[in-house]
Amino acid sequence: LTGPREWTAPPGLSLADGVTMDEAVAAALWNNADFHAALASLGLARADLIEAGLIRNPIFSLLFPAGPKQLEWTLTWPVDVLWQRPKRIADARLNAEAAAGALVAHGLRLVADVKLAFLDVLASDRRLALGTEQAKVAGELAGLAAGRLRAGDISDFEVRLAQTDAARLEAARLTRQATRD
């Protein structure tokens, strides 16, 4: 093993124009080591199923002098193989179905996690945009409150309250921006 594999984009995926939810899911499936391991397990289970259905070429060799036990084994060997073949096939089929189920479950779980993370990023971007807009409006309201103080419409307390709200919203916006980056 050479260590962890470097992240690569699937063929046909362009990151220059942004990433859609489907592209994020495709990239996650393309780069997830556990998903690839489950896919490899399915391939091995399919190979076991094919091998279970095969009848091996018998090799008949009898060394003389041969006693009755050697001859009995030579004659009963093909019967045992044919007798056990349906059970081997059934077992291999169950193993292949279990591997396929595990692959589907892992893939669906990965897709759900990626979609949830994608929606979290979209919601975070929207909250940041709304916070920026809210801080801008609060700053404008603080400016209007200062003008109203000069005109004598409101008290100094109300102006400071508007300025405090504007400063609090700007601090919240900067915090969101810092955690996003």
ABEGO torsion letter per residue (X at the ends): XAEBBBBBBBBGBBAAAEBBAAAAAAAAAAABAAAAAAAAAAAAAAAAAAAAABBBBBBBBBBOBBBAAAAAAAAAAAAAAAAAAAAAAAAAAAAAAAAAAAAAAAAAAAAAAAAAAAAAAAAAAAAAAAAAAAAAAAAAAAAAAAAAAAAGABBAAAAAAAAAAAAAAAAAAAAAAAAAX
